[in-house]
Amino acid sequence: MACTCVVGLQWGDEAKGKIVDLLTSEHHVVVRYNGGANAGHTVVRNGRTYKLSLIPTGILAPHVTAVIGNGLVVNPVRFLEEVDQLRAAGIAIDGSNLLLSDHAHVIFPYHVEEEKLGDDGAAVAIGTTGRGIGPCYQDKVSRTNGIRVGELLHPEHLRQRLRSVVARKNTVFRALHGAAQTFDADRLCDEYLSYAERLRPHIQDTTVFLHQALRAGKNLLFEAAQGSLLDVDHGTYPFVTSSNSSAAGVWAGSGVPARNLTRIVGVIKAYTSRVGRGPFPTELDDGPQGIGERIRTTGREYGTVTGRPRRCGWLDVVAVRHAARLGGVDELAVMLLDVLSVVDEVRICTAYELDGRRIYDFPGDAFVLDRCRPIYETLPGWKQPLEAARKPGDLPAAARRYLDRITELVGLPVSIVSVGPDREQTVFMN
């Protein structure tokens, strides 16, 4: 039995979907354990591009059962849209190969409205995808307002719960936002009961299923959403997501104890990117003709979910080292190495300067990280295309030196290198 976790070690968008897709053939079950439809996973198979946000990447493999774990928050509309899109693309989906935890929490329209209004008067504007993720997690931990997927299968119970919750929500909307939109509990209930009938074949206690799979000797692959630096407990708070997006979330988000993990693959870009607000020490904010824009354009750095342009900068190994330690990572996958072929030299942030002193550890508080200035090490670039590389010897010497230096600084081997979006454009270093 093998249990593998693929986790991002930056601020998300590390191209984890490709690594999950590559490793899927070795596993029987692929599990998402955190987040919701605020995630974006892009996979290219046989020249066809699939964009997923809620459903695990493993759904593309016929032999795999894809599981949406209890740690997620789920918008039924988005779930069903994604199922329909995949079926239209020729992917077979039914209640045997796509499971949805009855303990995952449900996103309702009032969550989206709350998120839209949330930044009004806030001391810190976080910047969100606007999909109701944060407010749904808030309701989960409030206990009085959270509604789980399994409750959708009990009509009278759901109606009573929504009447109670919506009454409180409407009172808050009117009190805090005046003419803000309010909601009709019975109308919402009827709408969500119609979704429930299509969801019903997929809904079950996925923790029980996963433990049965473990006892049967099945190999499990856990797929993180977002990146470790967005982890609500260990990331750059408050500019984080609302769930545990590091490997720490596996246990709580799936019900499978972390001691079962036998391999943890940390995924990083060959540079760094970030969507939305928050500190970013190595950001290249150097104008429309600068290196940052060149990297963004070459790497097509725009959010899969939001379409927002990503901020781009040099690789930050202080941050990567922190995230790797946090996740108990065994090896690194370096993605989009081909993008750096457009620069003359490459830089790596090896330390920070904070208030006149040099530090090597990552400060998790955003207000401290915002005062950190990067200390760089510069290496020669390679200025030649990498897309055709398939084995380590195909990589230019300068590119191999860059990878070797990452290994030295992070203290972990680079096992996989991506040199293009297609799954064949991969170099296995061992």
Beta strands, then each sheet from edge to edge (+ up, - down):
strand 1: 3-8
strand 2: 29-32
strand 3: 41-45
strand 4: 48-52
strand 5: 65-68
strand 6: 73-74
strand 7: 98-101
strand 8: 105-106
strand 9: 203-204
strand 10: 220-223
strand 11: 263-269
strand 12: 272-274
strand 13: 311-313
strand 14: 315-316
strand 15: 331-335
strand 16: 345-354
strand 17: 357-359
strand 18: 373-380
strand 19: 414-418
strand 20: 426-428
sheet 1: 9+ 7+ 5+ 2+ 10+ 1+ 11+ 15+ 19+ 20-
sheet 2: 3+ 4-
sheet 3: 6+ 8+
sheet 4: 12+ 13-
sheet 5: 14+ 16+ 17-
sheet 6: 14+ 16+ 18-
end
